[in-house]
Amino acid sequence: MDFQKNINGLRAIAVLLVLLHHFGVPGFRAGFIGVDIFFVISGYLITRNIVTNVDAGSFRLGTFYVARLRRIAPALVLACLGTALAFATILTSADYLKLWRHLGAALLFFSNVAFQREAGYFDAVTTTKPLIHTWSLAVEWQFYLAFPLLLNVLPRRHLKLALLSVSAASLAFCLWQTQHHPVAAFYLPFSRIWELLAGGLLALYPPQSEAWDNLKKLGALRLAGAAILAGLMLTVTEQTPFPGWVALLPVLTGLLFIANGDVGFMRQGLQSAPMQFFGNISYSLYLWHWPIVVFLTLVQQGHLSGLARIGGISASILLGYVSWRWVENPLRNDRQFWSNRRIGWSYATTCVLAGLGLVTAIKSGGMPFRLPQYVQRAELASADVNPRRAECFLERDDAKAAHAPTFCRSGSAGPATAILWGDSFADALQPAFDAASRQSNSSLEIATVSGCAPIDVFPYADAADRARFQSCASGYQARVLQHIETSPTLHTVVMAMFYRLYAPAILTDRLPEVACRLKGLGRHVVLVAPIPVAQWDVPSTWAMEQLIKHGPIDNLAVSRDAQSDMEQVFSTVESRIESLCDGVDIIRPMDVLCHDRQCKLVEQGRSNYSDQWHLSATGAARLQSQIAKLLKGV
């Protein structure tokens, strides 16, 4: 009985570390290590359970898996269902579709793989992933798939060497992967198995020596565990490479607490009533706390107030208790009604229903029918892009870019008299140029390629980018420049790009030289000055803010001061062009989109942007009059 209470108390420590960390309570910035302590506890208990049954001749693999399902599934299903219902009122269609994908992955215990493919655990984007914490359940379940077979098949005389070998290999792989693939190291099972096996090895081979007993009696081991935990709280942050070497410390802490929790002040602390309460509800509390963190973070637009933290922690504890009291306990203990067969069939049915929900979400594009019309309108802005993108725009390293370029045409028939040349920002402007060319009865060519500035040198400071942008510079862009120089009817060259993407020193050096070189050949050169950009995806943020407000928002803006870095680069480019060839014509989007130091992202209920950076077709149309004036008479 004391043993179970000690383990329960350690569960309480682990879950409270995670809870207080995720709610941003000062002093718990390393609280995510609570998950590693959970891994040690799970490895320890599962190993004791399996070995006891194997030795008694009563171990059955099917019975083991159903027992695990009985322990894990009921509270997980409730948390997933509650999350799907709660977030139906607050997530955009794109994020709600992701939630259903994550829900399916969580119920099938491979959410760690799903999240590893998407992003890092500590990325800001995790605040729109209310089930990301289920990755640890997936790791444990994947461990359960293989570990019982190993314990059941291997002779006991070979078991210690086998477990030590697998643990050492897993730890070595973890250290390597943390250096080279840190996100994969965090999520995937083989870089985590050693943590569970550490608990298993303690269960199989507890330390037995006079020196160990003396240290235990003196309290040195208890103090060491407490000191390591305190040191972790003071030194480890979310920026610390993890798991790596650092993960050894919470694992060691868990081992010390398990091995020494039955004596002295540690025993009193672990077996106290509050610790037993939190230990009892630890699993359900873990399941509920993160969806609440995400919900409150979204409602408060990224910044949790002190009151929200207190309310969120209280709500997590309350829901954790309700789930434990009326879901976990009844289904775990009532074996007469909730037989193994009924547990298995119930979970299979739940997975099928979740699959139907996922299919509905996929087919409908995130169930937009649950959202008000004004929110759906905001979401549609992400599709308000150049309608000729598939026809005219080249993705980087597109096979077509390796050959002599051919160009889309717009406007009147006959030889082209103007060309729009640039990257995806130029592509976003194409609808306005198409309309302006028709309006001015001019003939326009389009030469746009992803991630490539309209210059004939490599536009990135980091040479490592070279392999990802092989169609830039000496490839595609050099051929475009040659085409312009050898086409006598091309009187006007319009150059547009995302100034923040490229190395400023390269742009300010080479862009003026290319512009003046073309001007020296008699071309009418037009530069598109920087387009204001947001710090976030405009359509989804617009939709989300309307959801939070429960009403339409017709205008959103960003400060023009946030564009100063691009304006400074362009000012240098402009000054150098003035000194080299007396200047060129400029299209200035900020003069149209910005007023009183505010740049309109959404204007009169219509989004000027299709994402974080690129103008929508609606936004581009606002520049049409400027463009038409420059194309007139060409």
N, C-alpha and C positions, 0 to 999 in steps of 0.2 A: 504493500500500500504506500509506504514512504517513497519507494522507488518511483511509482506512478506520479506521485505528487511532485517529486523533484523534476521529472521530465515535463510535467504540466507547467511548472514554474518557469522552466527554460523556454517553453513555447511562448509564455507570456512576455518574457524579455524580448524574444525575437519579433513578435508581432508588434509590440509597442515601439520598438526601434523603427520598424518600417512605417507604422502609422504616423509617428511624430515627424519622421523625415519627410514623408510625402505631403504633410500639411505645413511644412516649412517652419516647424518649431525650432527656435535657435538652440544650438548645442547638439542637434541631431543630424547634421549634414552628412554623416556617414551611416545613417540608419538603414540604408539599403543592404548593409551586410547582414541584417536580420534574416534575409533569405538564405544566406549561406549557413547560418546556424540551423535553420529549418532543414536544410539538406542533410546536415550531420545527424539531427534527431531522426529524420526519416530513415536514413541508412542504418542507424543503430537499431531502431525498433523493428524494421522490416527483417533485418538479419536475425534478430532474436526470435521473431515469430516463425520464420521459415525453418531455422535450424531446430527449434523446439519440436515443430511438427515433423520434420524429416527424421529426427532421432526417435520420435514416437511411432514412426511408420504411418502417420495420418496425413501427410502432406499430399494435396491434390491441386494441380495447377489451376484447373477450372474454378475450384472453390476459392483459391487465393485471389484470382482476378475478380470474382464476384464480390468477395469481401472488400477488396480495394474500391470497387465501384460503389458498394454500399456506403463506404466511408466518404468518398469524394463526390459522387454524382449528385445527390439530392440538393445539397447547398449550392453546388455549381449551377445546376439547372435553374434554381430559383434566382440566383444572382444574375444569370444571363437573361432570363425572362424579364426581371425587374429593370435591368439596364436597357433592354430593347424598348420597353414601354416608356421609361422615363425620358430617354433621349429622342424618342419620336417627336417630341415637342420642341427640340432645341437644335437638332443637327440638320445641316443642309443635305440635299439628296446625295451628293458625292460622299459625304462623311457617313451618312446613314447606310449607304451601300457597303462602305468599308466595315462598318460595325457589324453588319450581317455576315460578311465574310469572316471577320474575326470571331464572331459567335460560333459559326460552324467549325472553325479551326480549334476553338477552345473545347467544344464538346467532343471533338475527335482527338484531342490531346496532341495536336501538332502546331499549336499557336506560336511556339518558339520559333519554328521554321518560318512561319508566315511573317512574323514581326522582324526576324533577321533579314528577310528579303526586302523589307520596306525601309527601315531606318534604325538609328541608334536609340538605345533605351533612354538616354538623357536628352535627346533632341526635344526642342520646344514643341514639335509636332505631336509628341505623345499626349499633349493635352487635348487632342481630339480622338484619342484611342482609349476608351474607357475599359477595355478588356485586355490591355497590354500586360497586366500583371499576371495573367493566366499562363504566361510563358513558363513560370517555375513549376506549375502543375504538370505541364507537358513534359518537362525534363524528368520529373519524378516518375511519371507514367512510362516513359521510354526506358527508364532504368528498370522499372518493374517487369518489362517485357523480357529482358535478358537475364537479370540477376538470379531469379529463382531457378532457372534452368542450370545456371552455373553451380549454385549451391546443391542442387538435387543430383547432378550428374557426377561432379568431381568427387573422388575419394577424399576423405577428410585429411589424409596425410599430405595431399598435394594442394589443399585449398589455400593455406597461408601463402605459399609461394605464388600461386596463381593470382590471388587478390593483390598481393604486393606488386606483382609485375604489371597488372592492369592499372593499378593506381599510379605507379611511377610513369607508365606510358601516357596516361591521361594528364597527369600533372605536367610532364614535359611538353606535351602537345598544347596544353593550356598556356604555358609560358611563351611558346613560340607563336601561337595564334594571337595572343594578346598584343604582341609586338607587330604582327603583320596583318591580322584581320580581327581587330578588336571587337567589332559588332558580332561576328560569328563566334568569337571566344565567349562572349557574354551569354549568348542564347543557346548555342548548340550543345547537345548532350555530352559528346566525348570530352570536351574541355571542362565539364562539370562533374563527370562520373567520380573522379577521385574524391570529391567532397562527400558524396554519399558513401563511398567505400571506406572513407576514414571512420565514419560512424560504424560501419559494418565490421571493420577490423577491431574496433574497441569492443564491440559486442562479443566477438569470437575469442579475442585474446586480451582480456583486461590485464592491465599491469599488475604483476604479482612479484614484489620484491620487498625486502626489509627497508631499503632506502626510500622506496615509494611510500610505504606505510608511514615512515618517520616524517617525510615531507607533508604527507596528508594530515598527520596529527598536529604538526606545527602550524598548519594553516598556510604554508608557503604556496601550495598549488592553488588554493582558493584566491589568495591575494594576486597571484600571477594572472589568473583568469580575469579578475576584476580590473587589474592594471592594463592588460591588453585591450580590453573593451573600452576603457577610458581613453587610452592612447589613440585608438581608432577614431573615436568621436572627435578628438582634438586635431588629428592630422589628415585624415582621409576626406576627400571631397569628391564630387561628381566628375571632376577633371582628372582624378587619379586613374591611371591605366588599370583596368579591372576586367577580369579577375586577377590574372598574373600572380606575381609573388605575394601581393597584398592579401589575396584571398586565403593564404595560409593562416593569417592571424585570426579571422573570425572562426575558421575551422578549428584551430587550436583552442580558441575560447570555448567553443561548443563542447569539445572533447574534455576539457578541464572541468567544465560545469557538470557534465554527465558523470565523470569519474569521481568527482569530489563533492557532489551536491548533497551527500547524506550526512555531513558533519558540520558542526559549528554554525556560525552566523549565516553561511550560505544555505544550510538546510532550513533555518528559521525563515529566511527571506523567501526562498522558493516555495515553501509550504504555507506561507501566509494566505489569508483569505482573499485579498485583492489579487495576488498572483495566481491563485487557483481559479478565480473568476475569469481573468483574462486568458489563462491557459485553456480553460474549457471552451471559450468562444473564439479562440485564436484563428481557427480555419475560416469560420464564417466572417469574422471581423476582417481578415485579410481579403476575402472576396468582395466585401461591400465597400471598403474604404476608398479604393482607387476610383470606381465610378463616381463616388461622391466628390472626390477631389476634382475630377474632370468636369463634372456638372457645375460645381461652384466656380471653377476657373473660367468656364465659358460664360456663365451668367455675369461674372464680375470682370469680364473682358481681360483676363490674364493676370489680375492682381488680387490675391486673396486678402481681404481685410482681417484684422484680428478677430472681429466678431464672427466672420465667416469661418475662420479656422476653428474657433471654439464650437460653433454650431455644427460644422462638418465632422469634427471628432466625436461630438456627442451623438450625432445621427449615425455615424459608423458603429459606435458601440451599441446603440439601441438596435439597429438592424442586425448586427452580429449576434446579439442576444436572442432576438426573435427567431432568427434563422436556426441558431443552435437549439433553442428550447422547443420549437415546434416543427422543425424539419429534420435537422441532423439526428437528434436523439430518438425521436419516434421511429424513423426509418432504420436506424442502426440497431435498435433494441427490440422492436416488434417483429420478430422473425416468423411469427405465426401468420400474420397477414402479409407482411412484406417478405415472402420467401425469396430464395435465390432466383428462382425462375421468374417471379414477378418483377424483381429488381432488374434483371437482365432485359426482359421484354419491355418494361416501362422505359428504360434508357434508350433502347433501340427505337421505340416509337417516338421518343423525344427528338432523337437525331433525325428521323425521317421528317417530322414536322418542321424542325429547324431547316432542313434541306429545302422543303417547300417554301418556307419563308425566304430563304436565300434566292431561290429561283425567281420568286415574285419580285424581290428587290433588284435582281439583275435585269429581268425583263422590263421592269418599269423605270429603271434608271434611278433607284434609290427611293422608290415610293413617294414621288413628288405630290401625289394626290392628298397627302396628309398636311400639306403646307398651304398657306394663304396664297392667293394669286400674285400679290405683290412680291412675295418671296420667290415664287416660281419665275416671275419675270426677271428678277435679279440673277437667278441661276442661269437663265438662257443667255445672259450676256457673255458667258464663256464660249458660246458657239458663234458669237457675232464676229467672225474673223473674215479675212480675205476669201471671198467665195471661189477664187481661182487659185488658191494655195496649192492644191494637189496638182494642178496643171503647170504652174509657173515656178514654185519654190523648190529649191534643191536642199535636201538634208545634207549635213556635212558628210563628206566622203561618199556622197552618192555616186554610183557607177557612171552616171551621165556626166558628172563633173570631170571625169578623167579624159573626156574627149573634147573636141572642138565644140564650144558651147553653142547651143541653139537657143533662141529667146522667144518668150511669149510676146505677142503683139497686142496693141490696144489702139483705139482711135481709128483714123482714116486708113484707107489702103495706100499702097505705094511705099517707097523707101522710108525707113524710120528716120525721123528728124530729132528724136530725143531718146534717152535711155535712163531708166531708174536703176541704180547700181548700189548694192549694199547687202546687209544681213537681214535677219528676221524683222528688224525695225522697219527696213525698207519694204519688206513683204507686207507688213501691217498697214503701210501707207498706200499700197497699190490700189485699193478701191477708189481712193480720192484721185489718184493719178489717172486711173481708167476713165473716171467721170470727167476730169478736167481735160483730158486729151480729146474726148468726144465733143466737149463743149467748145474747145478751141480749134477743132478740126485738124489736129496734129496727129502724127503717127508716132507711137511710143513703143520701145522695147523694154523688157523687164529682165534684169540679171540679178537675182537674189539667191543667196545661199546661207544656210544656218551657220552662225558663229564665225563669220569671216568678214572682216572690215574691208572696204573697197580700196585697198592698197596692195601693192605687189611685193610686200615683205611680210614675214611671219609676225602676226599682231600681238603675240602673247609674250609676257616676260619670262614665263616658265617654259623652258625647252621640253619639259616632260609632256606638255600639251601637244607637241608636234605630231605624235602618232595619232592623236584624236582628231586632228584637223589637217589631214593630208591634202585636202582639196583647196586649202587656202594658198595665198601668196603665189609661189612659183607655179602652182597648178592652175586652178580655175581662175582666180583673180588676175593673174598675169595674162591669161588668154583674153579675158574681157577687156583689159586695158589695151592689148594689141588690136582687138576688134574695133575699139573706139578710135584708135589712132589711124586705122586703115579704112575707116568708113567715112567718106567725105560728106555724106548727107547728115550724119549725126552732129547737129549743131549744138545741142544742149545735153549736158551730162549732169544728172542729179545724183548726189552721193549722200546716203543716209545710213546710220549705224547706231548701236548702243554704246555710247562713249564710256560708260562705266565698266564694260566688259574687257576692254583692251588695255595694254600697258600704256600709260600716259606718255612716257618718253618716246615710245615708238610712234604713237599717233601724232604728237606735236612735231615730230621730226619728218615723218614720211608723208603724212596726209597733205601738208602744205606743198611739198615738192611735187606730188602727183597732180594736185589741183592746178598748180602753176604750169606744170609741164603741159597739161591739156589746154590751158588758157593760151599758152604760147603757140599751140597748133591751131588757134582760132576758134576753140570751142567756148560755148557759153557755159560756164561752170556754176552750178548751184549746190550749196551745202545745206543740208537740213540740220539745224542746231539741235541740241539735246531736247528730248521729249521728257517731261516730268514723269517720275516713276514713284510708285508707292512702296511702303515697307511690307506690304502684305498683298495677297491675291484679292483683287478688287471685287469681282462678282461674288465670291464665297463670303468675304467679309461683309459686303453690303447685305447679302441674304441673312447672314448670322445676326447682324446688328438689328435688322428688322424683326427677326424672330425674338430676340431678347427684349426689344422695345414693345413687341406685340402691336406693331403698326408700321405703315409705310414711311420710308425715308427717301426724300427726293433729291438730296444733295449730300455729297461727301467730298472732302477736300484734304489735301496734304500741303504742308508749308513749303513755299518755294525755297526757303532756306535749306531744306533737306536736299536740294538739287545743286548746292553750291560747288560740290566737287566736280560735277560734270560741266557746270558753267565755267569753272576756272580752266579746265582742260580746253574747252572750246574757245575761250577768250585767248588762250595762248596760241591755238591753231589760227585763229582769225588774225591776231597780231602778226604772226609770222607770214601769213599769206599776203597781208598788206605790205610787208617789207620786201617780199620776193616779187610780187607781180601786181601790186595796186589793188588787191582784193577781188572777191567774187560775190555773187548774189547769195543771199541767205534767206531760207525759210525758217521762221522763228516760231515753233509750236507754243512756246511758253507765253508769247504775246497774245495768243488766242485762248489758251487753256488756263492761264493764270491771271488773277486780278487781286489787287490789294494783298500781294504776297501769299495768296492762297491759290493752289492749282486744283481745278475741279476734276475729281475722279468720276463722280456721278453728278450729272447736271440735268435738272428738271425731269428726274425719274428715268434717265437713260444713262447707261454706263459708258464712259469714254474709253474703258479698258476691257480687254478680254481675259487678262490675267494680272499678274503683279506689275509687268513692265510694258506689255505691248498694247498699242491703241487698238480698240475695236473698230469695226467698219464705221460705226457711229461716230467714234472719236476722230477717225481719219477724215470723215466728211466735213468736220468743222474746219479743216485746213484747206478745203477745196478751192476757196476763193483766192487764197494766197498762191496756190499752185497754178491755177488757171491764168493768173496775171503773168506768171513767169513763162508759161508755155505759149501765150498768145504771140502770134507772129512768127513762131518757130517753123 
